[in-house]
Amino acid sequence: MSTTASTSLERDLTALLGAGSVLPGTTRSYLTDATESRNLRGKADAIALPADADQVARTVGWCYDHDVAIIPRGGGTGFTGGAVPLDGGVVLSLERLRKTRHLDPELWRAAVEAGVITADLRRRARENGLFYPPDPGSAEQSQLGGNIATNAGGPHAFKYGVTGAWITGLEVVLAPGELVRIGGPLRKDVAGYDIKSLMIGSEGTLGVVTAAWVKLVPAPETALPLAALYPDSAAGCAAIEMILGSGIVAAAIEYLDAGAVAATRGAFPVELPDNARFMVLADADGTADEAARIHEELNEVLSEQAVLVHAPTDAKEINALWRWRDGASLAVTAQRGGKVSEDIVVPIDRLQQAIDETVEIGRRHDIEACSWGHAGDGNLHSTFMIDLDDPAELERAEHAAEDLFALAIQLGGSVSGEHGIGLVKNGQIAAQWQPAAVAMHEAIKRCFDPKGLLNPGKKLARV
Ligand SMILES: Cc1cc2nc3c(=O)[nH]c(=O)nc-3n(C[C@H](O)[C@H](O)[C@H](O)COP(=O)(O)OP(=O)(O)OC[C@H]3O[C@@H](n4cnc5c(N)ncnc54)[C@H](O)[C@@H]3O)c2cc1C
C-alpha cells in the first residue's frame, strides 16, 4: 500500500475511532512480537486502538469494506509471529479493552474483556478466593484475548488444562464486522457446532475476540513446589514417568535439560552441584493437608535417583523458585543474544527421545541447542541459540527447526503444543495431517473470512 493511501487510511480510521485512537503504521512496538529474537519485524499502514467492542466491530467493518488486512494484537508476547503485520494492513490492538464486566465469586465465574492482562485476571480471582489456572510464563504481559487466540498453556495446564478449558463463552467480531456472542456464562452448551472451540486457538485468522466468559474454581489453599536434579535426561525422564506411574496428581511437572540448566543455574535459589544436569520441577496443590501429602509423595519418588532436591516451604522461597522458572526463556536468550525456540509436543513416553534428539539436531546443524518445558504434557520448548548478527547461523537454526518438526511428527506428536503456527510454522500442518483434514482446515478459513483479510498469511496449513 502506498504512503498516500496509508495517510488517508489513518484519517478514515481516526474519523471512525476518534482522535488519539490511531497511531502511524511505523510505530515500532507494534511491528514485532517475541519472534524479534529471530529477527522478525513487519510493516503496517496504521495501528488502531479501539476503545470498546463496538469500535472493534467498526474497525473490522471498515477494513473489510476497503479490502485492508486486519492483524489482531494482544500483548505481543507470541512466539510465532502471529501478531506481526506481514505486509501492511491495520494492526488492531485490544489493549484498551481492559474491563472486568462481571465477577461473580459466589458463582465461580467472570466476564472480562480481551485486553485484560492474564496476571491481572489471576490476581482478581485470587482476591476473591478463586483461581483462574492458565499461567503462561508471559502472564504479566499477555492478554486474555491473546491467550484465547493461541489457546495458551503453561506449567499448571498439566492438572488444570489449557486456556480453552476455562472459556465458557466468547464475544467476537466476525467478518464483515459483526459483533457476535457465542456461549456465555454456561457450564455446558452443545447446541450447534462448537464454534467457540474453533475460535479458540485460531490466532486471529477467523475473528477478533473482544470479551470472554471464564469459569473459575476455589483457589487451592496451598501450593508446594519441589525441584529435583539429575545427572542426565534418562534419570530425569524416568522420574517423571514414576510420578505418573505412582498415581500422584501433581499440579505441574516441568523439566529443564542440561543446556537449560546451564543457562539458568547461576540464578537458581540454591547452589547446584556440578553433576546436576537435568531438572524436574513439580508442584503439589490443594488443601494444606492434601498439598503436604502430595508434596511428600513427590519428594519420595523424585528423590530416588536425584543428586539434589530443593523443596522450599516458605512463601518467599516458593515465589523465588517460580520467578526463576519464569526467567528461564530470557536466560536462554541471553546466552547468545537470540534464539529460534519451538514448542513441539510428543507422547509422554517419547519425551526423553525428543529431548536428546533436540540436542543432536542442533549438533548436526552446528548450533547449540537445549530444551525445557511442560514435561507432564510432553511439551518441549526446543531451542536453538543464535547470534542475531550472524545470518548464516539464523539460517542453520531455521533448518534445524524443520528437522525438529519432522521429529515431532515421526514420534507421533505435533509441531505445536501451545504457541500455534503463526508465520513461522506455516505449511507444517500439511506434513502432520491427512489431506482431507487439511482441506477442511482451509475450508473453515474461507467460511469465516471469504476475503482472506483476517491476519492473512498466518496459520496456513499449506504454503
Ligand atoms: C517469556 C515468555 C513465556 C511464555 N510462556 C508461555 C507458556 O508458558 N505457555 C504458552 O502457551 N505460551 C507462552 N508464551 C507465548 C505467548 O505468551 C502466548 O502465546 C500468549 O498466549 C500470547 O498472548 P498475547 O496477548 O501476547 O498475544 P499476541 O502475541 O499479541 O498474539 C498472539 C496471536 O493471537 C492473535 N490475537 C491476539 N489477541 C487477539 C484477539 N483479541 N482476538 C483474536 N486474535 C488475537 C494475534 O493475531 C496472534 O496471532 C510465552 C511467551 C514469552 C515471551
The ligand as a MOL file (V3000), in Angstrom:
LIG
                    3D

  0  0  0     0  0            999 V3000
M  V30 BEGIN CTAB
M  V30 COUNTS 53 58 0 0 0
M  V30 BEGIN ATOM
M  V30 1 C 8.6440 -15.2530 28.3490 0
M  V30 2 C 7.5150 -15.9430 27.6400 0
M  V30 3 C 6.9520 -17.0670 28.2080 0
M  V30 4 C 5.8850 -17.7220 27.5610 0
M  V30 5 N 5.3200 -18.8040 28.1620 0
M  V30 6 C 4.2670 -19.4100 27.5740 0
M  V30 7 C 3.6400 -20.5320 28.2040 0
M  V30 8 O 4.0410 -20.9750 29.2800 0
M  V30 9 N 2.5730 -21.0820 27.5670 0
M  V30 10 C 2.1030 -20.5990 26.3680 0
M  V30 11 O 1.1150 -21.1360 25.8410 0
M  V30 12 N 2.6880 -19.5450 25.7650 0
M  V30 13 C 3.7430 -18.9400 26.3370 0
M  V30 14 N 4.3270 -17.8680 25.7140 0
M  V30 15 C 3.8400 -17.4190 24.3870 0
M  V30 16 C 2.7680 -16.3090 24.4600 0
M  V30 17 O 2.8790 -15.5880 25.6620 0
M  V30 18 C 1.3580 -16.8740 24.3160 0
M  V30 19 O 1.1930 -17.4000 23.0090 0
M  V30 20 C 0.2580 -15.8430 24.5930 0
M  V30 21 O -0.9860 -16.5020 24.6600 0
M  V30 22 C 0.1740 -14.7190 23.5700 0
M  V30 23 O -0.6910 -13.7330 24.0870 0
M  V30 24 P -0.5670 -12.2020 23.6340 0
M  V30 25 O -1.6680 -11.4560 24.2880 0
M  V30 26 O 0.8030 -11.6980 23.8800 0
M  V30 27 O -0.8610 -12.3510 22.0940 0
M  V30 28 P -0.0950 -11.7570 20.8050 0
M  V30 29 O 1.3280 -12.2120 20.7980 0
M  V30 30 O -0.3480 -10.3180 20.7070 0
M  V30 31 O -0.8990 -12.5110 19.6530 0
M  V30 32 C -0.8290 -13.8910 19.5040 0
M  V30 33 C -1.8020 -14.3290 18.4080 0
M  V30 34 O -3.1400 -14.1040 18.8360 0
M  V30 35 C -3.8190 -13.1980 17.9660 0
M  V30 36 N -4.6400 -12.3490 18.8450 0
M  V30 37 C -4.2340 -11.6190 19.9060 0
M  V30 38 N -5.2890 -11.0520 20.5160 0
M  V30 39 C -6.3950 -11.4320 19.8160 0
M  V30 40 C -7.7920 -11.1780 19.9570 0
M  V30 41 N -8.2790 -10.4260 20.9400 0
M  V30 42 N -8.6360 -11.7340 19.0410 0
M  V30 43 C -8.1710 -12.5190 18.0390 0
M  V30 44 N -6.8600 -12.7880 17.8730 0
M  V30 45 C -5.9880 -12.2460 18.7490 0
M  V30 46 C -2.7340 -12.4640 17.2130 0
M  V30 47 O -3.1820 -12.0560 15.9310 0
M  V30 48 C -1.6670 -13.5450 17.1120 0
M  V30 49 O -1.9520 -14.4130 16.0320 0
M  V30 50 C 5.3980 -17.2100 26.3280 0
M  V30 51 C 5.9700 -16.0620 25.7670 0
M  V30 52 C 7.0210 -15.4330 26.4080 0
M  V30 53 C 7.5990 -14.1950 25.7760 0
M  V30 END ATOM
M  V30 BEGIN BOND
M  V30 1 1 1 2
M  V30 2 1 2 3
M  V30 3 2 2 52
M  V30 4 2 3 4
M  V30 5 1 4 5
M  V30 6 1 4 50
M  V30 7 2 5 6
M  V30 8 1 6 7
M  V30 9 1 6 13
M  V30 10 2 7 8
M  V30 11 1 7 9
M  V30 12 1 9 10
M  V30 13 2 10 11
M  V30 14 1 10 12
M  V30 15 2 12 13
M  V30 16 1 13 14
M  V30 17 1 14 15
M  V30 18 1 14 50
M  V30 19 1 15 16
M  V30 20 1 16 17
M  V30 21 1 16 18
M  V30 22 1 18 19
M  V30 23 1 18 20
M  V30 24 1 20 21
M  V30 25 1 20 22
M  V30 26 1 22 23
M  V30 27 1 23 24
M  V30 28 2 24 25
M  V30 29 1 24 26
M  V30 30 1 24 27
M  V30 31 1 27 28
M  V30 32 2 28 29
M  V30 33 1 28 30
M  V30 34 1 28 31
M  V30 35 1 31 32
M  V30 36 1 32 33
M  V30 37 1 33 34
M  V30 38 1 33 48
M  V30 39 1 34 35
M  V30 40 1 35 36
M  V30 41 1 35 46
M  V30 42 1 36 37
M  V30 43 1 36 45
M  V30 44 2 37 38
M  V30 45 1 38 39
M  V30 46 1 39 40
M  V30 47 2 39 45
M  V30 48 1 40 41
M  V30 49 2 40 42
M  V30 50 1 42 43
M  V30 51 2 43 44
M  V30 52 1 44 45
M  V30 53 1 46 47
M  V30 54 1 46 48
M  V30 55 1 48 49
M  V30 56 2 50 51
M  V30 57 1 51 52
M  V30 58 1 52 53
M  V30 END BOND
M  V30 END CTAB
M  END
